[in-house]
Amino acid sequence: MYIQITDTGWQHLSQTVGEDYIKHCIEPYKTDVDGETWYRLQAHSVFRLPINFGGQLTYNSNVMFDNKDLT
């Protein structure tokens, strides 16, 4: 799935998985869609991020999927 990570999400990732993980496991999957930055990540990785627990969102609530992944 494709997500857009918010500033709060980057902060959460930095604190929980660290910069090396971000550099090697998230940044390589960066892609541009209509001038916006998206990251293609496994759904189980995304679902570990808190959506909103009384604070700010860690990723935008709009997500995208490749059609080939849905068949």
Residue frames relative to the residue before (quaternion, step in Angstrom):
aa qw qx qy qz dx dy dz
M 1.0000 0.0000 0.0000 0.0000 0.00 0.00 0.00
Y 0.3491 -0.7187 0.5654 0.2047 3.54 -1.22 0.54
I 0.0074 0.7905 -0.6121 0.0195 3.56 -0.97 0.91
Q 0.3147 -0.6792 0.6183 0.2396 3.51 -1.37 0.24
I 0.2703 -0.7872 0.5396 0.1268 3.56 -0.58 1.20
T 0.3534 -0.7422 0.5354 0.1939 3.56 -0.86 0.99
D 0.6921 -0.4381 0.3574 0.4486 3.58 -1.30 0.11
T 0.6343 0.5182 -0.3180 0.4776 3.56 1.03 -0.80
G 0.6379 0.5324 -0.3158 0.4581 3.57 1.04 -0.77
W 0.6442 0.5058 -0.3203 0.4759 3.58 0.98 -0.83
Q 0.6407 0.5189 -0.3224 0.4650 3.57 0.97 -0.81
H 0.6468 0.5144 -0.3072 0.4719 3.58 0.96 -0.90
L 0.6654 0.4966 -0.3048 0.4667 3.60 0.90 -0.90
S 0.6380 0.5370 -0.3234 0.4472 3.56 0.94 -0.87
Q 0.7061 0.4628 -0.2545 0.4717 3.58 0.98 -0.87
T 0.7584 0.4102 -0.2150 0.4586 3.59 1.01 -0.74
V 0.8164 0.2174 -0.1126 0.5229 3.62 0.86 -0.85
G 0.4663 -0.7226 0.4072 0.3077 3.58 1.23 -0.33
E 0.6810 -0.5396 0.3457 0.3543 3.51 -1.33 0.47
D 0.6214 0.5432 -0.3561 0.4382 3.62 1.02 -0.70
Y 0.6399 0.5155 -0.3185 0.4727 3.57 0.99 -0.84
I 0.6433 0.5185 -0.3191 0.4643 3.58 0.92 -0.90
K 0.6784 0.5142 -0.2858 0.4401 3.57 0.88 -1.00
H 0.7941 0.3451 -0.1646 0.4724 3.58 0.88 -0.92
C 0.7925 0.3450 -0.1555 0.4783 3.60 1.07 -0.64
I 0.7398 0.3412 -0.2268 0.5338 3.60 1.21 -0.22
E 0.6863 0.5146 -0.2946 0.4212 3.60 0.72 -1.05
P 0.6446 0.5276 -0.3558 0.4238 3.68 0.91 -0.70
Y 0.7071 0.4540 -0.2535 0.4793 3.59 1.19 -0.46
K 0.3451 0.7322 -0.4913 0.3215 3.53 1.28 0.48
T 0.0564 0.7883 -0.6099 0.0583 3.56 -0.97 0.88
D 0.3705 -0.7131 0.5554 0.2140 3.54 -1.22 0.53
V 0.0085 0.7700 -0.6370 0.0346 3.57 -0.88 1.01
D 0.8387 -0.1276 0.0360 0.5282 3.55 -0.55 1.22
G 0.7325 -0.4475 0.2299 0.4586 3.57 0.94 0.92
E 0.6405 0.4854 -0.3295 0.4955 3.59 1.26 0.15
T 0.4181 -0.7050 0.5182 0.2440 3.57 -1.10 0.71
W 0.0131 -0.7738 0.6317 -0.0457 3.53 -0.90 1.09
Y 0.2270 -0.7477 0.6076 0.1423 3.56 -1.27 0.46
R 0.2736 -0.7536 0.5781 0.1515 3.55 -0.86 1.04
L 0.0781 0.8079 -0.5701 0.1269 3.55 -0.38 1.29
Q 0.5794 -0.5432 0.4656 0.3905 3.54 -1.26 0.35
A 0.5856 -0.6135 0.3990 0.3486 3.57 -0.98 0.85
H 0.6518 0.5246 -0.3409 0.4287 3.61 0.89 -0.81
S 0.6200 0.5238 -0.3473 0.4697 3.62 1.11 -0.56
V 0.6578 0.5119 -0.3050 0.4606 3.55 0.97 -0.88
F 0.6975 0.4932 -0.2878 0.4329 3.57 0.89 -0.91
R 0.5599 0.5726 -0.3972 0.4482 3.61 1.25 -0.09
L 0.5926 0.5488 -0.3673 0.4612 3.58 1.23 -0.39
P 0.4310 -0.6698 0.5177 0.3122 3.61 -0.89 0.77
I 0.4163 -0.7041 0.5142 0.2581 3.57 -0.93 0.87
N 0.7242 -0.3091 0.2294 0.5721 3.58 0.79 -1.00
F 0.0469 0.7879 -0.6097 0.0720 3.54 -0.47 1.19
G 0.7949 -0.2732 0.1267 0.5267 3.53 0.56 1.19
G 0.6952 0.4175 -0.2659 0.5212 3.56 1.27 0.01
Q 0.7255 -0.3933 0.3110 0.4715 3.53 -1.13 -0.63
L 0.6007 -0.5685 0.4259 0.3668 3.54 -1.24 0.45
T 0.3588 -0.7233 0.5441 0.2280 3.58 -1.06 0.72
Y 0.7710 0.0177 -0.0685 0.6329 3.57 1.28 -0.26
N 0.6072 -0.5659 0.4080 0.3803 3.53 -1.17 0.63
S 0.5388 -0.6718 0.4110 0.2990 3.56 -1.01 0.79
N 0.5860 0.5200 -0.3890 0.4846 3.62 1.21 -0.15
V 0.0140 -0.7727 0.6346 -0.0068 3.57 -0.93 0.93
M 0.2302 -0.7535 0.5975 0.1493 3.56 -1.27 0.41
F 0.1451 -0.7510 0.6360 0.1019 3.53 -1.30 0.49
D 0.4563 -0.6165 0.5532 0.3249 3.57 -1.22 0.51
N 0.5537 -0.6129 0.4436 0.3479 3.58 -0.99 0.81
K 0.6451 0.5349 -0.3344 0.4312 3.62 0.95 -0.78
D 0.6433 0.5214 -0.3239 0.4577 3.60 1.14 -0.50
L 0.6810 0.5008 -0.2799 0.4550 3.58 1.21 -0.40
T 0.6658 0.5033 -0.3124 0.4537 3.60 1.22 -0.14
